[in-house]
Amino acid sequence: MKTYPLTENDFSLIDEAKRVITTFYEDDRHHVGAALRTRSGNVVSAVHIEAYIGRVSVCAEAIAIGKAI
């Protein structure tokens, strides 16, 4: 597997994911923060939403992609 060094842009996305999970964290509800950068350069972030009803939980990555769309 080929790996690539992290860039400043990568670290800025990691920092945004940390910020969003820190801002919106609730015990037993949010466990993951995600951030992505669109082609235009906009950064979109979201947190995982845990639900204890069947398979209603939604991952942070999917929410960030939905927000970006």
PDB file of N, CA, C and O in Angstrom, chain B, residues numbered from 101:
ATOM      1  N   MET B 101       0.844  -1.167   0.000  1.00  0.00           N
ATOM      2  CA  MET B 101       0.000   0.000   0.000  1.00  0.00           C
ATOM      3  C   MET B 101       0.891   1.233   0.000  1.00  0.00           C
ATOM      4  O   MET B 101       1.833   1.340   0.786  1.00  0.00           O
ATOM      5  N   LYS B 102       0.580   2.150  -0.887  1.00  0.00           N
ATOM      6  CA  LYS B 102       1.340   3.391  -0.957  1.00  0.00           C
ATOM      7  C   LYS B 102       0.747   4.399   0.018  1.00  0.00           C
ATOM      8  O   LYS B 102      -0.472   4.561   0.081  1.00  0.00           O
ATOM      9  N   THR B 103       1.582   5.060   0.760  1.00  0.00           N
ATOM     10  CA  THR B 103       1.123   6.089   1.699  1.00  0.00           C
ATOM     11  C   THR B 103       1.703   7.434   1.280  1.00  0.00           C
ATOM     12  O   THR B 103       2.714   7.503   0.582  1.00  0.00           O
ATOM     13  N   TYR B 104       1.050   8.488   1.714  1.00  0.00           N
ATOM     14  CA  TYR B 104       1.460   9.846   1.384  1.00  0.00           C
ATOM     15  C   TYR B 104       1.576  10.649   2.670  1.00  0.00           C
ATOM     16  O   TYR B 104       0.789  10.441   3.594  1.00  0.00           O
ATOM     17  N   PRO B 105       2.531  11.554   2.750  1.00  0.00           N
ATOM     18  CA  PRO B 105       2.646  12.380   3.953  1.00  0.00           C
ATOM     19  C   PRO B 105       1.461  13.337   4.069  1.00  0.00           C
ATOM     20  O   PRO B 105       0.911  13.792   3.067  1.00  0.00           O
ATOM     21  N   LEU B 106       1.084  13.629   5.303  1.00  0.00           N
ATOM     22  CA  LEU B 106      -0.017  14.576   5.530  1.00  0.00           C
ATOM     23  C   LEU B 106       0.454  15.995   5.213  1.00  0.00           C
ATOM     24  O   LEU B 106       1.585  16.377   5.515  1.00  0.00           O
ATOM     25  N   THR B 107      -0.436  16.758   4.602  1.00  0.00           N
ATOM     26  CA  THR B 107      -0.146  18.142   4.249  1.00  0.00           C
ATOM     27  C   THR B 107      -0.801  19.082   5.266  1.00  0.00           C
ATOM     28  O   THR B 107      -1.552  18.641   6.136  1.00  0.00           O
ATOM     29  N   GLU B 108      -0.514  20.353   5.150  1.00  0.00           N
ATOM     30  CA  GLU B 108      -1.171  21.350   6.010  1.00  0.00           C
ATOM     31  C   GLU B 108      -2.682  21.314   5.801  1.00  0.00           C
ATOM     32  O   GLU B 108      -3.435  21.481   6.760  1.00  0.00           O
ATOM     33  N   ASN B 109      -3.143  21.101   4.568  1.00  0.00           N
ATOM     34  CA  ASN B 109      -4.580  20.989   4.294  1.00  0.00           C
ATOM     35  C   ASN B 109      -5.184  19.793   5.025  1.00  0.00           C
ATOM     36  O   ASN B 109      -6.301  19.872   5.536  1.00  0.00           O
ATOM     37  N   ASP B 110      -4.445  18.691   5.073  1.00  0.00           N
ATOM     38  CA  ASP B 110      -4.918  17.513   5.805  1.00  0.00           C
ATOM     39  C   ASP B 110      -5.054  17.832   7.291  1.00  0.00           C
ATOM     40  O   ASP B 110      -6.064  17.510   7.917  1.00  0.00           O
ATOM     41  N   PHE B 111      -4.027  18.467   7.841  1.00  0.00           N
ATOM     42  CA  PHE B 111      -4.064  18.806   9.270  1.00  0.00           C
ATOM     43  C   PHE B 111      -5.191  19.792   9.578  1.00  0.00           C
ATOM     44  O   PHE B 111      -5.769  19.737  10.664  1.00  0.00           O
ATOM     45  N   SER B 112      -5.511  20.681   8.657  1.00  0.00           N
ATOM     46  CA  SER B 112      -6.614  21.619   8.899  1.00  0.00           C
ATOM     47  C   SER B 112      -7.950  20.871   8.938  1.00  0.00           C
ATOM     48  O   SER B 112      -8.841  21.246   9.701  1.00  0.00           O
ATOM     49  N   LEU B 113      -8.098  19.829   8.134  1.00  0.00           N
ATOM     50  CA  LEU B 113      -9.332  19.022   8.187  1.00  0.00           C
ATOM     51  C   LEU B 113      -9.414  18.244   9.505  1.00  0.00           C
ATOM     52  O   LEU B 113     -10.486  18.133  10.099  1.00  0.00           O
ATOM     53  N   ILE B 114      -8.292  17.715   9.950  1.00  0.00           N
ATOM     54  CA  ILE B 114      -8.264  17.008  11.238  1.00  0.00           C
ATOM     55  C   ILE B 114      -8.638  17.960  12.359  1.00  0.00           C
ATOM     56  O   ILE B 114      -9.410  17.601  13.248  1.00  0.00           O
ATOM     57  N   ASP B 115      -8.099  19.166  12.327  1.00  0.00           N
ATOM     58  CA  ASP B 115      -8.428  20.167  13.353  1.00  0.00           C
ATOM     59  C   ASP B 115      -9.914  20.516  13.317  1.00  0.00           C
ATOM     60  O   ASP B 115     -10.526  20.684  14.372  1.00  0.00           O
ATOM     61  N   GLU B 116     -10.505  20.627  12.134  1.00  0.00           N
ATOM     62  CA  GLU B 116     -11.939  20.935  12.026  1.00  0.00           C
ATOM     63  C   GLU B 116     -12.776  19.782  12.561  1.00  0.00           C
ATOM     64  O   GLU B 116     -13.779  20.015  13.235  1.00  0.00           O
ATOM     65  N   ALA B 117     -12.387  18.546  12.276  1.00  0.00           N
ATOM     66  CA  ALA B 117     -13.123  17.388  12.810  1.00  0.00           C
ATOM     67  C   ALA B 117     -13.052  17.374  14.340  1.00  0.00           C
ATOM     68  O   ALA B 117     -14.042  17.067  15.005  1.00  0.00           O
ATOM     69  N   LYS B 118     -11.895  17.703  14.890  1.00  0.00           N
ATOM     70  CA  LYS B 118     -11.758  17.797  16.356  1.00  0.00           C
ATOM     71  C   LYS B 118     -12.647  18.907  16.906  1.00  0.00           C
ATOM     72  O   LYS B 118     -13.299  18.736  17.936  1.00  0.00           O
ATOM     73  N   ARG B 119     -12.671  20.047  16.213  1.00  0.00           N
ATOM     74  CA  ARG B 119     -13.466  21.183  16.682  1.00  0.00           C
ATOM     75  C   ARG B 119     -14.943  20.833  16.708  1.00  0.00           C
ATOM     76  O   ARG B 119     -15.630  21.127  17.687  1.00  0.00           O
ATOM     77  N   VAL B 120     -15.440  20.213  15.655  1.00  0.00           N
ATOM     78  CA  VAL B 120     -16.873  19.937  15.583  1.00  0.00           C
ATOM     79  C   VAL B 120     -17.297  18.896  16.625  1.00  0.00           C
ATOM     80  O   VAL B 120     -18.375  19.024  17.205  1.00  0.00           O
ATOM     81  N   ILE B 121     -16.482  17.878  16.873  1.00  0.00           N
ATOM     82  CA  ILE B 121     -16.864  16.893  17.887  1.00  0.00           C
ATOM     83  C   ILE B 121     -16.763  17.508  19.284  1.00  0.00           C
ATOM     84  O   ILE B 121     -17.566  17.182  20.159  1.00  0.00           O
ATOM     85  N   THR B 122     -15.796  18.385  19.502  1.00  0.00           N
ATOM     86  CA  THR B 122     -15.677  19.059  20.795  1.00  0.00           C
ATOM     87  C   THR B 122     -16.863  19.994  21.030  1.00  0.00           C
ATOM     88  O   THR B 122     -17.379  20.082  22.144  1.00  0.00           O
ATOM     89  N   THR B 123     -17.285  20.682  19.991  1.00  0.00           N
ATOM     90  CA  THR B 123     -18.394  21.636  20.103  1.00  0.00           C
ATOM     91  C   THR B 123     -19.724  20.946  20.346  1.00  0.00           C
ATOM     92  O   THR B 123     -20.524  21.409  21.159  1.00  0.00           O
ATOM     93  N   PHE B 124     -19.967  19.843  19.651  1.00  0.00           N
ATOM     94  CA  PHE B 124     -21.297  19.221  19.691  1.00  0.00           C
ATOM     95  C   PHE B 124     -21.366  17.920  20.479  1.00  0.00           C
ATOM     96  O   PHE B 124     -22.409  17.267  20.473  1.00  0.00           O
ATOM     97  N   TYR B 125     -20.301  17.522  21.152  1.00  0.00           N
ATOM     98  CA  TYR B 125     -20.266  16.253  21.864  1.00  0.00           C
ATOM     99  C   TYR B 125     -21.347  16.162  22.933  1.00  0.00           C
ATOM    100  O   TYR B 125     -21.555  17.094  23.710  1.00  0.00           O
ATOM    101  N   GLU B 126     -22.028  15.026  22.956  1.00  0.00           N
ATOM    102  CA  GLU B 126     -22.956  14.667  24.030  1.00  0.00           C
ATOM    103  C   GLU B 126     -22.674  13.217  24.386  1.00  0.00           C
ATOM    104  O   GLU B 126     -22.504  12.385  23.495  1.00  0.00           O
ATOM    105  N   ASP B 127     -22.620  12.900  25.680  1.00  0.00           N
ATOM    106  CA  ASP B 127     -22.379  11.523  26.112  1.00  0.00           C
ATOM    107  C   ASP B 127     -23.343  10.554  25.451  1.00  0.00           C
ATOM    108  O   ASP B 127     -24.541  10.818  25.357  1.00  0.00           O
ATOM    109  N   ASP B 128     -22.806   9.426  24.991  1.00  0.00           N
ATOM    110  CA  ASP B 128     -23.582   8.341  24.392  1.00  0.00           C
ATOM    111  C   ASP B 128     -24.384   8.767  23.163  1.00  0.00           C
ATOM    112  O   ASP B 128     -25.329   8.076  22.783  1.00  0.00           O
ATOM    113  N   ARG B 129     -24.035   9.871  22.545  1.00  0.00           N
ATOM    114  CA  ARG B 129     -24.766  10.301  21.357  1.00  0.00           C
ATOM    115  C   ARG B 129     -23.823  10.587  20.186  1.00  0.00           C
ATOM    116  O   ARG B 129     -24.095  10.177  19.057  1.00  0.00           O
ATOM    117  N   HIS B 130     -22.741  11.273  20.444  1.00  0.00           N
ATOM    118  CA  HIS B 130     -21.795  11.628  19.382  1.00  0.00           C
ATOM    119  C   HIS B 130     -20.424  11.042  19.718  1.00  0.00           C
ATOM    120  O   HIS B 130     -19.892  11.271  20.804  1.00  0.00           O
ATOM    121  N   HIS B 131     -19.860  10.289  18.783  1.00  0.00           N
ATOM    122  CA  HIS B 131     -18.571   9.651  19.035  1.00  0.00           C
ATOM    123  C   HIS B 131     -17.517   9.999  17.985  1.00  0.00           C
ATOM    124  O   HIS B 131     -16.324   9.797  18.212  1.00  0.00           O
ATOM    125  N   VAL B 132     -17.951  10.520  16.840  1.00  0.00           N
ATOM    126  CA  VAL B 132     -17.029  10.767  15.729  1.00  0.00           C
ATOM    127  C   VAL B 132     -17.296  12.129  15.120  1.00  0.00           C
ATOM    128  O   VAL B 132     -18.449  12.531  14.966  1.00  0.00           O
ATOM    129  N   GLY B 133     -16.241  12.835  14.776  1.00  0.00           N
ATOM    130  CA  GLY B 133     -16.347  14.069  14.004  1.00  0.00           C
ATOM    131  C   GLY B 133     -15.679  13.851  12.660  1.00  0.00           C
ATOM    132  O   GLY B 133     -14.682  13.132  12.578  1.00  0.00           O
ATOM    133  N   ALA B 134     -16.203  14.450  11.612  1.00  0.00           N
ATOM    134  CA  ALA B 134     -15.630  14.317  10.274  1.00  0.00           C
ATOM    135  C   ALA B 134     -15.612  15.673   9.587  1.00  0.00           C
ATOM    136  O   ALA B 134     -16.466  16.524   9.836  1.00  0.00           O
ATOM    137  N   ALA B 135     -14.633  15.857   8.722  1.00  0.00           N
ATOM    138  CA  ALA B 135     -14.548  17.093   7.933  1.00  0.00           C
ATOM    139  C   ALA B 135     -14.067  16.737   6.531  1.00  0.00           C
ATOM    140  O   ALA B 135     -13.258  15.828   6.347  1.00  0.00           O
ATOM    141  N   LEU B 136     -14.577  17.468   5.556  1.00  0.00           N
ATOM    142  CA  LEU B 136     -14.145  17.277   4.172  1.00  0.00           C
ATOM    143  C   LEU B 136     -14.001  18.621   3.500  1.00  0.00           C
ATOM    144  O   LEU B 136     -14.577  19.618   3.934  1.00  0.00           O
ATOM    145  N   ARG B 137     -13.221  18.631   2.431  1.00  0.00           N
ATOM    146  CA  ARG B 137     -13.033  19.859   1.668  1.00  0.00           C
ATOM    147  C   ARG B 137     -13.593  19.632   0.279  1.00  0.00           C
ATOM    148  O   ARG B 137     -13.245  18.649  -0.375  1.00  0.00           O
ATOM    149  N   THR B 138     -14.459  20.529  -0.183  1.00  0.00           N
ATOM    150  CA  THR B 138     -15.046  20.420  -1.517  1.00  0.00           C
ATOM    151  C   THR B 138     -14.043  20.904  -2.565  1.00  0.00           C
ATOM    152  O   THR B 138     -13.010  21.486  -2.231  1.00  0.00           O
ATOM    153  N   ARG B 139     -14.359  20.658  -3.817  1.00  0.00           N
ATOM    154  CA  ARG B 139     -13.477  21.123  -4.896  1.00  0.00           C
ATOM    155  C   ARG B 139     -13.283  22.630  -4.856  1.00  0.00           C
ATOM    156  O   ARG B 139     -12.214  23.135  -5.199  1.00  0.00           O
ATOM    157  N   SER B 140     -14.324  23.346  -4.435  1.00  0.00           N
ATOM    158  CA  SER B 140     -14.223  24.810  -4.376  1.00  0.00           C
ATOM    159  C   SER B 140     -13.436  25.299  -3.155  1.00  0.00           C
ATOM    160  O   SER B 140     -13.176  26.495  -3.020  1.00  0.00           O
ATOM    161  N   GLY B 141     -13.056  24.367  -2.266  1.00  0.00           N
ATOM    162  CA  GLY B 141     -12.259  24.737  -1.104  1.00  0.00           C
ATOM    163  C   GLY B 141     -13.048  24.919   0.181  1.00  0.00           C
ATOM    164  O   GLY B 141     -12.463  25.153   1.239  1.00  0.00           O
ATOM    165  N   ASN B 142     -14.375  24.815   0.105  1.00  0.00           N
ATOM    166  CA  ASN B 142     -15.189  24.929   1.320  1.00  0.00           C
ATOM    167  C   ASN B 142     -14.979  23.717   2.211  1.00  0.00           C
ATOM    168  O   ASN B 142     -14.854  22.595   1.719  1.00  0.00           O
ATOM    169  N   VAL B 143     -14.942  23.934   3.513  1.00  0.00           N
ATOM    170  CA  VAL B 143     -14.814  22.844   4.473  1.00  0.00           C
ATOM    171  C   VAL B 143     -16.176  22.602   5.098  1.00  0.00           C
ATOM    172  O   VAL B 143     -16.836  23.530   5.565  1.00  0.00           O
ATOM    173  N   VAL B 144     -16.591  21.326   5.101  1.00  0.00           N
ATOM    174  CA  VAL B 144     -17.871  20.921   5.668  1.00  0.00           C
ATOM    175  C   VAL B 144     -17.580  19.898   6.758  1.00  0.00           C
ATOM    176  O   VAL B 144     -16.779  18.985   6.555  1.00  0.00           O
ATOM    177  N   SER B 145     -18.226  20.045   7.916  1.00  0.00           N
ATOM    178  CA  SER B 145     -17.975  19.117   9.017  1.00  0.00           C
ATOM    179  C   SER B 145     -19.291  18.664   9.634  1.00  0.00           C
ATOM    180  O   SER B 145     -20.329  19.305   9.472  1.00  0.00           O
ATOM    181  N   ALA B 146     -19.218  17.535  10.349  1.00  0.00           N
ATOM    182  CA  ALA B 146     -20.411  16.964  10.977  1.00  0.00           C
ATOM    183  C   ALA B 146     -19.993  16.006  12.082  1.00  0.00           C
ATOM    184  O   ALA B 146     -18.827  15.622  12.177  1.00  0.00           O
ATOM    185  N   VAL B 147     -20.955  15.624  12.917  1.00  0.00           N
ATOM    186  CA  VAL B 147     -20.725  14.619  13.956  1.00  0.00           C
ATOM    187  C   VAL B 147     -21.623  13.416  13.709  1.00  0.00           C
ATOM    188  O   VAL B 147     -22.669  13.519  13.068  1.00  0.00           O
ATOM    189  N   HIS B 148     -21.192  12.281  14.230  1.00  0.00           N
ATOM    190  CA  HIS B 148     -21.962  11.040  14.196  1.00  0.00           C
ATOM    191  C   HIS B 148     -23.202  11.217  15.079  1.00  0.00           C
ATOM    192  O   HIS B 148     -23.122  11.825  16.146  1.00  0.00           O
ATOM    193  N   ILE B 149     -24.324  10.696  14.642  1.00  0.00           N
ATOM    194  CA  ILE B 149     -25.536  10.752  15.457  1.00  0.00           C
ATOM    195  C   ILE B 149     -25.929   9.328  15.830  1.00  0.00           C
ATOM    196  O   ILE B 149     -26.283   8.520  14.972  1.00  0.00           O
ATOM    197  N   GLU B 150     -25.861   9.039  17.110  1.00  0.00           N
ATOM    198  CA  GLU B 150     -26.180   7.713  17.632  1.00  0.00           C
ATOM    199  C   GLU B 150     -27.657   7.648  17.979  1.00  0.00           C
ATOM    200  O   GLU B 150     -28.201   8.549  18.618  1.00  0.00           O
ATOM    201  N   ALA B 151     -28.289   6.584  17.556  1.00  0.00           N
ATOM    202  CA  ALA B 151     -29.686   6.343  17.915  1.00  0.00           C
ATOM    203  C   ALA B 151     -29.801   4.892  18.339  1.00  0.00           C
ATOM    204  O   ALA B 151     -29.190   4.018  17.725  1.00  0.00           O
ATOM    205  N   TYR B 152     -30.555   4.629  19.354  1.00  0.00           N
ATOM    206  CA  TYR B 152     -30.658   3.273  19.888  1.00  0.00           C
ATOM    207  C   TYR B 152     -31.914   2.571  19.408  1.00  0.00           C
ATOM    208  O   TYR B 152     -32.425   1.672  20.076  1.00  0.00           O
ATOM    209  N   ILE B 153     -32.406   2.977  18.261  1.00  0.00           N
ATOM    210  CA  ILE B 153     -33.593   2.358  17.673  1.00  0.00           C
ATOM    211  C   ILE B 153     -33.158   1.667  16.385  1.00  0.00           C
ATOM    212  O   ILE B 153     -33.033   2.308  15.342  1.00  0.00           O
ATOM    213  N   GLY B 154     -32.934   0.387  16.461  1.00  0.00           N
ATOM    214  CA  GLY B 154     -32.529  -0.350  15.270  1.00  0.00           C
ATOM    215  C   GLY B 154     -31.256   0.204  14.666  1.00  0.00           C
ATOM    216  O   GLY B 154     -30.269   0.411  15.372  1.00  0.00           O
ATOM    217  N   ARG B 155     -31.271   0.445  13.360  1.00  0.00           N
ATOM    218  CA  ARG B 155     -30.088   0.919  12.643  1.00  0.00           C
ATOM    219  C   ARG B 155     -30.260   2.365  12.187  1.00  0.00           C
ATOM    220  O   ARG B 155     -29.942   2.698  11.045  1.00  0.00           O
ATOM    221  N   VAL B 156     -30.753   3.210  13.056  1.00  0.00           N
ATOM    222  CA  VAL B 156     -31.024   4.595  12.714  1.00  0.00           C
ATOM    223  C   VAL B 156     -29.775   5.477  12.832  1.00  0.00           C
ATOM    224  O   VAL B 156     -29.783   6.608  12.345  1.00  0.00           O
ATOM    225  N   SER B 157     -28.720   4.995  13.457  1.00  0.00           N
ATOM    226  CA  SER B 157     -27.503   5.791  13.608  1.00  0.00           C
ATOM    227  C   SER B 157     -26.962   6.213  12.240  1.00  0.00           C
ATOM    228  O   SER B 157     -27.074   5.481  11.257  1.00  0.00           O
ATOM    229  N   VAL B 158     -26.376   7.408  12.204  1.00  0.00           N
ATOM    230  CA  VAL B 158     -25.830   7.921  10.950  1.00  0.00           C
ATOM    231  C   VAL B 158     -24.395   8.365  11.221  1.00  0.00           C
ATOM    232  O   VAL B 158     -24.127   9.084  12.184  1.00  0.00           O
ATOM    233  N   CYS B 159     -23.473   7.926  10.356  1.00  0.00           N
ATOM    234  CA  CYS B 159     -22.068   8.252  10.580  1.00  0.00           C
ATOM    235  C   CYS B 159     -21.765   9.698  10.167  1.00  0.00           C
ATOM    236  O   CYS B 159     -22.434  10.276   9.311  1.00  0.00           O
ATOM    237  N   ALA B 160     -20.746  10.252  10.799  1.00  0.00           N
ATOM    238  CA  ALA B 160     -20.358  11.647  10.562  1.00  0.00           C
ATOM    239  C   ALA B 160     -19.965  11.891   9.110  1.00  0.00           C
ATOM    240  O   ALA B 160     -20.262  12.947   8.551  1.00  0.00           O
ATOM    241  N   GLU B 161     -19.301  10.923   8.507  1.00  0.00           N
ATOM    242  CA  GLU B 161     -18.865  11.086   7.124  1.00  0.00           C
ATOM    243  C   GLU B 161     -20.057  11.243   6.185  1.00  0.00           C
ATOM    244  O   GLU B 161     -20.048  12.097   5.298  1.00  0.00           O
ATOM    245  N   ALA B 162     -21.081  10.416   6.384  1.00  0.00           N
ATOM    246  CA  ALA B 162     -22.275  10.504   5.534  1.00  0.00           C
ATOM    247  C   ALA B 162     -22.989  11.831   5.725  1.00  0.00           C
ATOM    248  O   ALA B 162     -23.491  12.406   4.759  1.00  0.00           O
ATOM    249  N   ILE B 163     -23.042  12.323   6.950  1.00  0.00           N
ATOM    250  CA  ILE B 163     -23.703  13.601   7.210  1.00  0.00           C
ATOM    251  C   ILE B 163     -22.913  14.736   6.557  1.00  0.00           C
ATOM    252  O   ILE B 163     -23.505  15.640   5.968  1.00  0.00           O
ATOM    253  N   ALA B 164     -21.591  14.698   6.656  1.00  0.00           N
ATOM    254  CA  ALA B 164     -20.764  15.737   6.024  1.00  0.00           C
ATOM    255  C   ALA B 164     -20.955  15.730   4.509  1.00  0.00           C
ATOM    256  O   ALA B 164     -21.053  16.793   3.895  1.00  0.00           O
ATOM    257  N   ILE B 165     -21.010  14.546   3.902  1.00  0.00           N
ATOM    258  CA  ILE B 165     -21.227  14.460   2.454  1.00  0.00           C
ATOM    259  C   ILE B 165     -22.608  15.024   2.099  1.00  0.00           C
ATOM    260  O   ILE B 165     -22.744  15.760   1.122  1.00  0.00           O
ATOM    261  N   GLY B 166     -23.620  14.683   2.882  1.00  0.00           N
ATOM    262  CA  GLY B 166     -24.965  15.218   2.647  1.00  0.00           C
ATOM    263  C   GLY B 166     -25.000  16.722   2.776  1.00  0.00           C
ATOM    264  O   GLY B 166     -25.652  17.390   1.973  1.00  0.00           O
ATOM    265  N   LYS B 167     -24.316  17.277   3.766  1.00  0.00           N
ATOM    266  CA  LYS B 167     -24.244  18.725   3.923  1.00  0.00           C
ATOM    267  C   LYS B 167     -23.553  19.373   2.739  1.00  0.00           C
ATOM    268  O   LYS B 167     -23.955  20.450   2.298  1.00  0.00           O
ATOM    269  N   ALA B 168     -22.520  18.732   2.220  1.00  0.00           N
ATOM    270  CA  ALA B 168     -21.770  19.282   1.097  1.00  0.00           C
ATOM    271  C   ALA B 168     -22.622  19.295  -0.172  1.00  0.00           C
ATOM    272  O   ALA B 168     -22.521  20.213  -0.987  1.00  0.00           O
ATOM    273  N   ILE B 169     -23.438  18.299  -0.326  1.00  0.00           N
ATOM    274  CA  ILE B 169     -24.302  18.233  -1.525  1.00  0.00           C
ATOM    275  C   ILE B 169     -25.328  19.339  -1.477  1.00  0.00           C
ATOM    276  O   ILE B 169     -26.149  19.461  -2.387  1.00  0.00           O
TER     277      ILE B 169
END
